[in-house]
Amino acid sequence: MPIYEYRCTACGHELEVIQKVSDSPLEVCPACGAKTMTKLVSAAGFRLKGGGWYETDFKSGSDKKRNLAGEAKTDAPAKTESKPSSGTPAV
């Protein structure tokens, strides 16, 4: 179910409401009682409800296999450490 954000233009009160897409928008502000609620445009938010949702459900094939194998994804190249030679130090 989507999460919608509303703001009252009279008092500035903001709230988030979980509503069905088919539900009518809120009109009355719960803080001041005015019929001045407006729906805000924001990033989409939703709640995954029920069983069967896993983090691998929305990954691409190679990422899903990597995660299931227990390997960590690293973008940085491997570091190589150089040890000082055991010879005589330069002066």
N, C-alpha and C positions, 0 to 999 in steps of 0.2 A: 504494500500500500504506500502511496506517495506521502511525503511529508511536505506540507505547504507552510510558507511563512506569511504572516499578516502584520500590518501596521495600522494603527488608528491615526487618522489625520488630525483628529481633534486633540488627543492627549499625548500621542507619540508612543503609546504602549505597543510592544512587539511580542508576538508569540508564534510558536510552531504547532501545527495541528496535523495529526495523521488522519487523512480522509481518503475515501474512495474517489476515483476519477469522476464518477457519476454524481457525487455529492455536490450540492450547491455551495457556493462560496460563503464564508462568514460575512455577516453584515453588522452585527451589534458587538461593540467592544465590551469585553468582560470587565475592564477596569473602570470606564466612565459611563457606559451604557449608551453612548452615541452610536448612530447607524452610519459610521464613517470608516469602517474597516476596508482596507485595500490589500489585495494579494500582491506580494513582492515577487519580483523575478530574481531567482537565485539558482545556484547549482542544484541539480536534481538530487534528491535524497529519497531513499526507499528502505524498507525493512524486509529482509529475507525471513519469511515466517515458515515454520515447519521443518521437518527433518530432511536430510539428504543434501545439504549445501556444504560443499567442501572448497577449500582454497584452490584446488586444482581444476575446478569446474570451468573457470574462465581464462585459463592459461593456454598458450600455444603448445603444440606437440612437444617440442624440444624442452621447453621450460617445465612442462608437466612431468616428463620422464626424469629430468634432472632432479626435481623436487622429490619424486617418489623414490629415487635411488639414494636420497639423503645427502646429495652433494650440494655444497653451497655455491651460489652463483657469484663469481667475482669478475669484475670488469677490468680491474687493474692487472698489469702484467706482473709476473712473479719477480720478486727482488732477488738479486744475487749479492751476497756479502763477500767482500774481498778481505782476506786475512793478510796481515803483514808477513813478509817473508821472514824465515827464521835465521837469515844470514846476519852479517854484521851491519849495524845501522850506519847510514850515510851521515857524514859530518859536514 
